[in-house]
Amino acid sequence: MGLFDRASIGREVWDELEEVLISADVGMSTAEKLINAVKKRAAEEKLDGSKVRAVLQDEMVKILDVPARTANVNITPPRVYLVVGVNGSGKTTSIAKLAYKMKKDGKSVLLAAADTFRAAAIDQLKKQAERVGVDVVAHQPGADPGAVVYDAYQAAKSRGVDNLIIDTAGRLHTKFNLMEELKKVRRVATKLDAAAPHEVLLVLDATTGQNGLSQARYFTEAVGVTGIIIAKLDGTAKGGIVLAICDELKVPIQLIGVGEGLDDMVTFDARAFVEALCS
């Protein structure tokens, strides 16, 4: 971002910065908030261009530094993760990477194939489970997703499994029906354990841009998203949408997928992300 290499910072620089932020999918509201905060500090502290860049990064990190929505307290296993997201977002692959990460940390994992609407979804999850080396509880296509969750929870409990990850349907084009189904799945989990699901993770495709904000809003309102996994955050994704999500919804980004391999999921680092975005 060479905007701040100029001798003086005038109105044209702020206008160009707004264009850059919006083109990076930061969104109008968050872009304006950032620019106003940076302008204020630049004026008060009489900063030159090189220092304004650092202030912009600081303000971005502030937006991304969202407190966790779940208390990190002792939980009687299994710890239940409800994973949501639209079809094609990278949800199943992200579940595999998450399971792999947990296994590397010495935790046992069981998967639940609660996307019963598509036979392909069940098959895909089974393939990923085999790839990672974990078991999956699945019913026939068209089965009640709540029944899958019930059976998977009982299996995890009886086997002493640490973590239960539940895959869910993602048919956003039938938005009302999907959200009602997800609410039902969540209720089943809560009946089995009053504290469950302990995490509701939304998988977002980094390339969806501003559409990602509306997706995050729908899912957060329906099932109380506690954290976000950004999938497909490679060289083609602008990634600015994460700023809008953190700013408007106050949901923390927890993990990012940066490649196809099982190892290609890392804990989100706000400072590293901002430096890459502003490079």
N, C-alpha and C positions, 0 to 999 in steps of 0.2 A: 504494500500500500504506500505508493510514493507521494501521496497527497501532502505529507507533512515534511517533505524535503525542501519546501519553498522557504524563502527568507521571511515572509510574513504570512500570517494566517488570516485571510479575509473571508468575506461572505461567500466568494466563489468556492473556497475550500470546503466550507460547511455544506454548500449545495451539492458539491461533488461527493462528499462523504455520505450524504443522505442517499444519493443514487447508488453508490457502491454497496451500502448496507441493505437497501431494498432489493438490489439485484442478487445479493447473497442470501435472500429469503429471510432476512431478519424481520421484515414486516414494518409497515408505516409507524404504528404506535410505538413499538420498541425502539425503532430507529430514532424517532423524535425524542424519546426519553433519554437515549444515550447521548445524542448530540447536545441537548440542553444541559445535561450533567457535565459534559466535557467542556462546553462553552463557558459555563459558570466557573469551573475550576481554572480554566485557561486565563480568564479575565482576572479572577481573584489572585492567582499565583503568578500572573504575568509570564506565562510560559511560551517558549519558542516551539517550533514545529516538532523537533525530536522529542521533547518532553510531552507534547500533546498526544503523540502516539502512545506513549506509556500510560497516560491518564485514560485514554480510550480503552486500552486493554484492562486497566484496573476496574473501570466501570463495567465492562463486560463480565469480568470475573465475579464482581458483586452480584450481578443478575443471575449468573449460573450457580452461585453458592447457595443453593436452596437446602434448608434443613431437611433431614430425613422425616418421612411421614409415619414411620413405624418405630416404636420403642424397641431398642435392642435388649430385650429382657430374656431371661431363661424361658425356653419354650419346651414343653414336653413333646418329644418327637411323635409323628413327623412334622417338620416345618413345611407348611403348605404354600406353594407358589402357584398362583393363578396367572397364566400367561395369555394375554389377549392381543388382538391386532387384526387388521383386515387381511384377507387372502392376498398372497403375493408380497407381503411386507418382509418376509424372511423369518417368520415366526417359528416354523419348525426347525430350521437351521439354527436359529438362536437358542432354542430349547436344547438342542444337541450340544451346542457350545457351552451353555450354562451347566448342563449335567456333567460335561467333561471337566469343566473348571472345578465343580464341586468334588468330583472324584479325585482330582489332583490334590485337593485340600484334605483328602482323607475321609470324605463324607460318602455315605451310601445314598443312592438315588433310585427312585421308582418314577416312571412316567405314566400318565393317565391320558388315554386317547379320547378326550371328551368332545372332539370335533367329529361327531357321528354323522353329520350331514353329507360329507363327501367320503366315499370309500377310499379315494386316493389319499386323503389326509391321514387316514388310519394306516394305510400301507407305508406312507412316507415316514410317519413317526416310528413305525416298527423298524424300518430300514435305518433310521438315524439312531434308534436305541441299540441296534445290533452293532452299528459303527462305533458307538461310545462304549458298549459293553455293559448296558443296564437293561433291566426288565421293563416291560410295558404292559399295563392292564388295558385291554380293549374288548369291546363288544362288537356285534355285527353293525354294519352301516344302517342308519335309521333308528338305532336304539336310543333310549332316553339318556342324554348326557349326565343327568343327575345320578342315574344308576351306575354309570361308569365311575363317577367320582366317589360314590359310596363304596363300591367294591375295591377301588384303588386305595382308598383311605384305610379300609379294613385290612387289606393285604400289607400295606406299609406298616400299620400298627403291629400286626401279628409277626412280621419279619424283623421288627426293630429298625426299620429304615429311617435314616436321618431326614431326608428331604423328599417330598412328593411334589412333582411338577405336573401341573394340569394344562394340557393343550385344549384350546377352545375354538369354536367356529368363528369365522370372520367374514360373514356375508353382509357387508355394509350396505349393499343395494336394497336389502330388506331390513333397514335400520331398526325399526321398532321391534320386529320379531327377534332380531339378533340380540338387542339389548335386553329384552325380556328373558330370553334364554340364558344370557350371561348372569342376569340377576338371580335366576333360579339356581344355576350352578353354584353361585356364591352362597346362596341360602343353604344349600345342601352341605357345603363345606362348614358353614357356621354351626349347623345342627350337630355335626360330628365333633367339632371342637369350637367352643365359643370364641376363641381367639383367631380362628381361621377364616379366610385365608390370611396368612401372616404377611404375605406380600402379594400385591397385584401389579404385575409387570406388563407394561404396554410396549410392544415391539413396533417401531416406526421405521419405515424405509427412508433413509436420509435424502433420497432423491425426490421425494414427493413434494417438497417445498411447502408453500402455505397450506396446502391440503392437509399436511401433517398436524397443523394446529387445530383444525376442525375435528380431525380424528381423535386427537388427544382430549379435546373438550367432550366429545360424545362418550368416550369410554370412561373418562374421569367422573362424569355426571352419573353414569349407569352403575359402575362397579367400584368407584373409589380407588383409582390408580395410585399406587404408592411410589412407583419408580418407572423409569423409561429406559428401554434398551434401544439404542440407535443402530440399525442394521445398515450394511452396505455403505459405510462411511469411508469410501476410498477416494481416489483422485477426481472422480466425476461428480461427487456430491459437494454442494456449496456448504451445507451444514448450518447456515445461519438460523434455520427454523428452531434450533434448540434454544436460542436466546429468547425467541417469542414465547415458546412453551414455558420456559422457566419464569419469564417475566409475568405472563398473563395467568398461568394456572398454578404456579408455585409447586410444581412437581419436579423432583430432582432427576437428573440424568444419572443413571447408575453404571451402565455398561455400554461399550460401543463395539460393534463388529467391524473389523477392518480388513477382512479377507475371507477366503473360502475354507481355510483349514480350521480344525477343531480348536487349535490354539489361538485363533485370530479373534479373540474377544478379550478386551482389556477394561479395567476399571476406569471410569471417566475421570479425567484430570482437567479441571476447568482452565488452569493456566496454560497447559500444553495445547489444549484445544484452541484457545484464544490466540495464542502465538501463531498456530498454523493458519487460522482464519485470517489473520492480519498480515500474513507474510506476503 
